[in-house]
Amino acid sequence: MRPLILVTNDDGITSKGIRTLVEVMQTIGEVIVVAPNSPQSGMGHAITIGEPLRLYSTHIFEGVVEYECSGTPADCVKLAKNYVLQDRKPDLVVSGINHGSNSSISVLYSGTMSAAIEAAIEGIPAIGFSLTDYREDADFDHAIPFIKSITEEALKNGIPNGIALNVNIPEKTDLPLKGVKVCRQAHAKWQEKFDYRVDPNGRGYLWMAGEFVNFDTEKEDTDVWALDNNYISVVPCQYDLTAYEAVKQLSTWDL
């Protein structure tokens, strides 16, 4: 029996990235799509509370049962598991292919990876795929063989319970990809700044900008190093945010 694969994303159901991912997954298993009806980048693990969720059947992909959802990527996974699929449990959830990197600290803000982590919370193996090319017409062709092989290996070998894989792929260049590296999340952050601007009506507003600051510049075991050196990075991520070493330290406090 072919595996059941749930596909979602955060760039919206009409993005080129999810279309590419659906086409790859159709060569591997039975595909169900539940994805946002509009871009949800940077939503992180937000869920919709206090307002209705709308779910509509669509006809974007050929040979696929598909729905667009008014909610967030995490909403899409929740709805797929508890409403769309009902008694059927996916063998795998794949999210993406995101237009833009989700390496290092960006994983915390990523709707793509939050969908994958939501699946991991539900005990479903999950992978988030991202390409370091933010263009709407990004070229995904060089990534397809690797996405297929990583997916097939995950299905064959399994992913540890509670873990989602964060897979980032360098954008296409004249040089072939060097391969795949399993690595850790780089210690980095976004250094924000806010520009004050005035709209055509004379009202002031703030526009967030900033730059990526990597504190692990010489470390060859990080996702950022792998991407900078034309490798695909694979980082296993968990939703348990407990700092276990700090638990030991705090246990010595006189509380």
Steps between C-alpha positions, in 0.01 A plus 500: 500500500631845412569732794254778578677837483347826621640809325473855633699824494503864609532677164145413404343220299571668164877543552751338269671332795199296611423406141852358465472317832166346405644375171792334680279343766267357234789283382529357853152464645138609524486875548256715697544878499374737770668838464433868575298700249744791528866551599569436868877556516634594842189375680703256709278261698199731511155340505159652435294561814179700532414516132378242249721279289388457141590194295426467130565223249723617214608374158855626461688171481429200283402174668511639856240554772564860602365776722584862561467632855450852632729426795868463575733212405455347847121530456530310172669203665248498786207513257649232276556257786181556695247585229607429143669165555292397805594136564797498262842596632764630256823304472679830448435875498710715268492879507633734231681541280547837666616795290791609722731358765377368833845429641629592844276728711252541214355162595323671793315742273433256218146398412649224283680339791216566745276284283760223513543537875123492549504163326781383729290602802227273363747212469523522119842496329557835332740692278513869415670584170632849417701647212727800558339688212223746587380560144147394406638331187790328679656201320445182705620248240844438654337425836251239379726190509612585853148570625391164365792309650469669843126424504553138402770454764269651764221261404737201494691571821251706697553830682541494880175572683441869566756608241451695177778537243589852388641464148649806330625493142733755338357693207595384151835614363734388225661259747336168596397442862778327693265273695317485832632578850320411823590786730390730780323834499750786483518743790377815330234770520331773300617847601189707439460866431180695444470770236248776563313586182199705395220365282329699220237616749763655725474235771817363653579130511793270582662253259712220647832429335827352619789268429591142582785469752672161524708433814617160369690625198787250522297198613470234229229301681223760455221538247619846396850369421352213299284735293783749448711214366232367263383207715143417593457526876286262705435601861284283729272732702293436812211685659621437856665835581611397848859605576598190695837630619326809638258275692800365693629850568164640606446202730780636720318830557332564835148516362 
